[in-house]
Each structure stands twice: as C-alpha cells, then as structure tokens.
C-alpha cells in the first residue's frame, strides 16, 4: 500500500521542529546524493563532520564496489559504514561486517546467459563483482569507460567464471534500455535470485537474501538503532527494499515512480542537493558549507 507522502522536504529549508532523533543516515549515490554530473553536493564534508559530532552513523549504499566508495569518501571514512555492491558487501573501518556471495554455478549460469544474449546482437557485457576486484571479458573502451565509473578495481580476463574470488553479484551493462532488454532475458534467474534494474543501463543479479534493505536491517540490529532513528534516501529500483527499513524514508523528486510510491516522504531532486537539504532540516543542522 503506498504511503501518503509528507510535504516536509519540499517546503522552505527552515529547521523541522523538534529535530528528529536520527542515529543512522543511509543514502544511495547515483541519482540521489550525486547530481547528474556525478558531483558531490556543496557542504558534504561539513555535513558529515556535523553528523559525526552528533554520533550519527553515515552510510553510502550503492551498487558501486567497496574500493570505489572507500576512495570517494576517504576524507571522512573513519567510522563510516559502506554498503557496497547493492548490499552484498558491508564494511566498516576496513572490517567486513557482512557479505552474501553467489554460488559459482550460479555465476557460470548468468555469464552463459549474457554470452548468449550478446551473441544474439545485444550490446552488453557482464561485470563479475568480487571482493577483490571486478572482472570483465570485454576490453573495448566504451564498455570499460562505464565499468570504471563504478569499479575502481577492475581487471580484463579471458574467462570471468575462472577467477579466484568471492563473487558478490553479476552486474550487466546494456548500452540500450536494460529494463526492456536485459532484465527480461534473465527471467529464468528471477525465481531463485534477485534480478534488479539498478539504473537505465544496469541490471544486477544477486542472491535473494541480499539487497540494500537487508543490509540496513542487519546494520540496525548490530548498532541497536530503530527504524524511527533511521533516515534513508534513494531513487531507483535497487533502493526499493531500503525504503521499508526507516520511518524517515525519502524518495528523491527525480526517483523512479515505484520508489516514490514506496517511500514515506519526498526529498528535492539530486540536482537540488536534496539529500543534504533534507538531512539539515530534519536534524536541525546549520545550512551553508564549502564546495567539494
């Protein structure tokens, strides 16, 4: 049943009264915290410092790999919880908190399906996402350029099914509309695994037990934090389950319609600094900041 969305974040940026008792802030990256040019919002580092002072745990939750997230937040990584690979790998201060790797035979089956799809003329490639690195077989620059956006650690190999690593998920990049082409072609895996459209061109295949929402719930249990003390932000279909983990769940104004229906509140768009504006308002933090 859809929630009745609160107009809270769409009003002026005056502080909410009284400030909410938030102890955990979880945000998606692309289309949510970052603008359409993949830039972090002004005042990010200042806001992270204020959250730390208040004892609020900040957690980026992304389809990106852990190495990529750790590099992007290196200035403020101490104590931060990284929910990487769409919830399949959770790390804090270099220590693994949880992971949910795929069985090798499942990885082989997904890769075989991708190879057949590519052989039929679909312009796509598989990114086999391990704890150590991401692995690909395609070596053309247009494909690798997309891989590098999200996977700092990446290797071109002859056979992605033969690598020595724990495989967390298989991500597929489709140069066309993934929701219409690649996702339906993987329907055979949907009965036993999650086939998630995580962006216009991306589809992720993971264990059914792995998603951002499951990762947030485990984190809440570990930290003794309730849904009423949790704030989450998202924009796309891989954020759906996360919307159910928090009373302060926000869909961005630019979000997929399904995410907007699932969230309790609406935040301004990713291009309008929606995440930071909402955090400051709900927690009663000062506005302003410096560019990053």
C-alpha positions as CSV (number, residue, x, y, z in Angstrom):
1,X,0.0,0.0,0.0
2,X,1.5,3.4,-0.9
3,X,2.4,5.9,1.8
4,X,0.9,9.3,2.0
5,X,3.9,11.4,1.3
6,X,4.8,14.2,3.7
7,X,5.5,17.6,2.2
8,X,8.2,18.2,4.8
9,X,11.3,18.5,2.5
10,X,9.6,20.3,-0.3
11,X,8.9,23.4,1.8
12,X,11.4,26.1,2.7
13,X,14.7,24.9,4.3
14,X,13.8,26.1,7.8
15,X,14.6,23.5,10.5
16,X,11.9,21.0,11.4
17,X,10.7,21.3,14.9
18,X,11.7,19.5,17.0
19,X,14.7,17.9,15.3
20,X,14.3,14.2,14.8
21,X,16.4,11.7,16.9
22,X,18.2,10.3,13.9
23,X,21.1,7.9,14.6
24,X,21.7,6.4,11.1
25,X,21.6,8.1,7.7
26,X,21.8,5.8,4.6
27,X,21.9,7.2,1.1
28,X,22.2,5.9,-2.4
29,X,24.8,7.6,-4.6
30,X,23.9,8.0,-8.3
31,X,20.8,9.9,-8.8
32,X,20.5,10.5,-5.1
33,X,23.5,12.1,-3.3
34,X,25.3,12.9,-6.5
35,X,24.0,15.2,-9.2
36,X,23.6,14.1,-12.8
37,X,27.2,15.0,-13.5
38,X,28.3,12.6,-10.7
39,X,29.4,15.5,-8.4
40,X,29.0,15.5,-4.6
41,X,26.9,18.4,-3.2
42,X,28.4,21.5,-1.7
43,X,28.8,21.2,2.0
44,X,29.1,17.4,2.0
45,X,32.2,17.2,4.2
46,X,30.9,19.9,6.6
47,X,27.6,18.0,7.0
48,X,29.5,14.7,7.6
49,X,31.5,16.3,10.3
50,X,28.4,17.6,12.0
51,X,26.8,14.2,11.8
52,X,29.9,12.6,13.4
53,X,29.8,15.2,16.2
54,X,26.2,14.1,17.0
55,X,27.1,10.4,16.9
56,X,25.1,9.8,13.7
57,X,26.4,7.0,11.5
58,X,26.6,7.8,7.8
59,X,26.4,5.0,5.3
60,X,26.7,5.2,1.5
61,X,24.6,2.4,0.0
62,X,25.4,1.8,-3.6
63,X,25.8,-0.7,-6.4
64,X,29.4,0.5,-6.6
65,X,32.2,-1.6,-5.2
66,X,33.7,-1.1,-1.8
67,X,37.0,0.1,-3.2
68,X,35.2,2.8,-5.2
69,X,33.2,4.0,-2.2
70,X,36.2,4.0,0.1
71,X,38.2,6.2,-2.3
72,X,35.3,8.6,-2.8
73,X,34.8,9.1,1.0
74,X,38.5,8.8,2.0
75,X,38.4,12.2,3.7
76,X,35.7,11.1,6.2
77,X,35.8,7.2,6.1
78,X,36.6,6.6,9.8
79,X,33.5,5.0,11.4
80,X,31.6,5.2,8.1
81,X,29.7,2.0,7.1
82,X,30.0,1.2,3.4
83,X,27.1,-0.8,2.0
84,X,28.6,-1.8,-1.3
85,X,27.5,-3.9,-4.3
86,X,23.8,-3.3,-3.6
87,X,24.0,-4.7,-0.1
88,X,26.0,-7.8,-0.7
89,X,29.2,-6.5,1.0
90,X,29.2,-4.3,4.1
91,X,32.4,-2.9,5.5
92,X,33.3,-0.5,8.4
93,X,36.9,0.7,9.1
94,X,38.3,-2.0,6.7
95,X,36.5,-4.8,8.5
96,X,33.8,-6.9,6.8
97,X,30.5,-6.8,8.7
98,X,28.6,-9.0,6.3
99,X,28.7,-10.5,2.8
100,X,26.4,-12.7,0.6
101,X,28.4,-14.2,-2.2
102,X,26.9,-16.1,-5.1
103,X,27.5,-19.8,-5.7
104,X,30.0,-20.5,-8.5
105,X,27.5,-22.5,-10.6
106,X,25.0,-19.5,-10.5
107,X,27.7,-17.1,-11.6
108,X,28.5,-19.5,-14.5
109,X,24.9,-19.7,-15.5
110,X,24.4,-15.9,-15.5
111,X,27.6,-15.4,-17.6
112,X,26.4,-18.1,-20.0
113,X,23.1,-16.3,-20.4
114,X,24.9,-13.0,-21.0
115,X,27.1,-14.6,-23.7
116,X,24.1,-16.0,-25.5
117,X,22.4,-12.6,-25.3
118,X,25.5,-10.8,-26.7
119,X,25.7,-13.5,-29.4
120,X,22.1,-12.6,-30.5
121,X,23.2,-9.0,-31.1
122,X,22.5,-7.2,-27.8
123,X,25.3,-4.7,-27.0
124,X,26.0,-5.6,-23.4
125,X,28.7,-7.0,-21.1
126,X,29.0,-8.7,-17.7
127,X,30.8,-7.3,-14.7
128,X,31.6,-10.2,-12.3
129,X,31.9,-8.4,-9.0
130,X,34.2,-9.9,-6.4
131,X,35.5,-8.8,-3.1
132,X,39.0,-8.2,-4.5
133,X,38.1,-6.8,-7.9
134,X,35.5,-6.6,-10.7
135,X,36.2,-8.8,-13.7
136,X,35.2,-8.4,-17.3
137,X,35.8,-10.1,-20.6
138,X,35.0,-7.1,-22.9
139,X,38.0,-4.9,-23.4
140,X,36.6,-2.2,-25.7
141,X,37.0,1.3,-24.4
142,X,33.3,2.4,-24.4
143,X,32.4,-0.6,-22.2
144,X,35.4,-0.2,-19.9
145,X,34.7,3.5,-19.5
146,X,31.3,2.6,-18.0
147,X,32.8,0.0,-15.8
148,X,35.4,2.4,-14.4
149,X,32.7,4.8,-13.2
150,X,31.7,2.3,-10.5
151,X,34.6,-0.2,-10.2
152,X,38.0,1.3,-9.4
153,X,39.4,-2.2,-9.1
154,X,38.8,-3.9,-12.4
155,X,40.5,-6.5,-14.5
156,X,40.1,-7.8,-18.0
157,X,40.3,-11.6,-18.0
158,X,39.8,-14.3,-20.5
159,X,37.1,-16.1,-18.5
160,X,35.2,-14.3,-15.8
161,X,34.0,-17.6,-14.4
162,X,37.5,-18.8,-13.6
163,X,38.7,-16.0,-11.2
164,X,39.8,-16.8,-7.7
165,X,37.5,-14.5,-5.7
166,X,34.2,-14.5,-3.7
167,X,31.6,-13.2,-6.2
168,X,29.1,-10.9,-4.7
169,X,26.9,-10.1,-7.7
170,X,27.0,-10.1,-11.5
171,X,26.3,-6.6,-13.0
172,X,25.3,-6.3,-16.6
173,X,25.8,-3.1,-18.6
174,X,23.4,-2.8,-21.5
175,X,24.1,0.1,-23.9
176,X,20.3,0.1,-24.6
177,X,17.4,0.2,-22.2
178,X,18.2,-2.5,-19.6
179,X,14.7,-2.6,-18.2
180,X,13.3,-3.6,-21.6
181,X,16.1,-5.8,-23.0
182,X,18.5,-7.4,-20.5
183,X,16.2,-7.8,-17.4
184,X,13.5,-9.8,-19.2
185,X,16.3,-12.1,-20.7
186,X,17.3,-13.0,-17.2
187,X,13.8,-14.0,-16.1
188,X,15.0,-17.6,-15.5
189,X,17.0,-16.4,-12.6
190,X,14.3,-14.3,-11.0
191,X,12.7,-17.3,-9.3
192,X,15.7,-18.1,-7.2
193,X,17.7,-14.9,-7.2
194,X,17.2,-11.1,-7.4
195,X,17.3,-9.6,-10.8
196,X,17.3,-5.8,-10.1
197,X,17.3,-3.0,-12.6
198,X,19.7,-0.6,-10.8
199,X,19.9,2.1,-13.5
200,X,18.9,2.9,-17.0
201,X,21.6,0.7,-18.4
202,X,22.4,-1.6,-15.4
203,X,20.9,-4.9,-14.2
204,X,22.3,-6.7,-11.1
205,X,21.8,-10.4,-10.2
206,X,22.3,-11.3,-6.6
207,X,21.2,-13.8,-4.0
208,X,17.6,-13.4,-3.0
209,X,18.8,-12.7,0.6
210,X,20.9,-9.8,-0.5
211,X,19.7,-6.2,-1.0
212,X,20.2,-2.8,0.4
213,X,17.3,-3.2,2.7
214,X,18.6,-6.5,4.2
215,X,22.0,-4.8,4.7
216,X,20.4,-1.8,6.5
217,X,18.4,-4.1,8.8
218,X,21.5,-6.1,9.8
219,X,23.2,-2.8,10.5
220,X,20.3,-1.6,12.6
221,X,20.5,-4.8,14.7
222,X,24.3,-4.5,15.1
223,X,24.1,-0.9,16.2
224,X,20.9,-1.0,18.2
225,X,19.2,1.6,16.0
226,X,15.5,1.5,15.3
227,X,13.6,2.4,12.1
228,X,12.4,5.5,13.9
229,X,16.0,6.6,14.2
230,X,16.9,5.8,10.6
231,X,16.8,8.0,7.5
232,X,17.3,6.6,4.0
233,X,17.4,8.2,0.6
234,X,17.0,6.5,-2.8
235,X,15.9,7.0,-6.4
236,X,15.9,3.7,-8.3
237,X,14.6,0.2,-8.2
238,X,17.6,-1.2,-6.2
239,X,16.5,1.2,-3.4
240,X,13.0,-0.2,-3.0
241,X,13.7,-2.6,-0.1
242,X,15.6,0.1,1.7
243,X,12.5,2.3,1.8
244,X,10.9,-0.2,4.2
245,X,13.7,0.0,6.8
246,X,13.2,3.5,8.0
247,X,10.3,5.7,9.2
248,X,12.3,8.6,7.6
249,X,12.4,7.1,4.1
250,X,12.8,9.6,1.3
251,X,12.4,9.2,-2.5
252,X,14.1,11.9,-4.5
253,X,11.9,14.1,-6.7
254,X,13.7,12.5,-9.7
255,X,13.1,9.0,-8.4
256,X,11.5,6.1,-10.3
257,X,7.7,6.1,-9.8
258,X,7.9,2.8,-7.9
259,X,10.3,4.3,-5.4
260,X,8.2,7.4,-4.9
261,X,5.2,5.1,-4.1
262,X,7.2,3.0,-1.6
263,X,8.8,5.9,0.3
264,X,7.1,7.8,3.2
265,X,8.5,11.2,2.1
266,X,9.7,13.1,-0.9
267,X,13.1,15.0,-1.0
268,X,14.2,17.6,-3.5
269,X,16.0,16.2,-6.6
270,X,19.6,15.1,-6.7
271,X,20.4,18.2,-8.7
272,X,18.9,20.4,-6.0
273,X,21.1,19.0,-3.1
274,X,18.0,17.1,-1.9
275,X,19.9,14.7,0.5
276,X,21.9,17.4,2.4
277,X,19.0,19.9,2.5
278,X,16.7,17.2,4.0
279,X,19.3,16.0,6.5
280,X,19.9,19.5,7.7
281,X,16.3,20.3,8.0
282,X,15.2,17.1,9.8
283,X,18.2,17.1,12.2
284,X,18.2,20.9,12.7
285,X,21.7,21.3,11.4
286,X,23.1,24.7,10.2
287,X,22.9,25.4,6.5
288,X,25.8,26.5,4.3
289,X,29.1,24.9,3.5
290,X,32.0,24.8,1.1
291,X,32.3,23.3,-2.3
292,X,33.8,19.8,-2.7
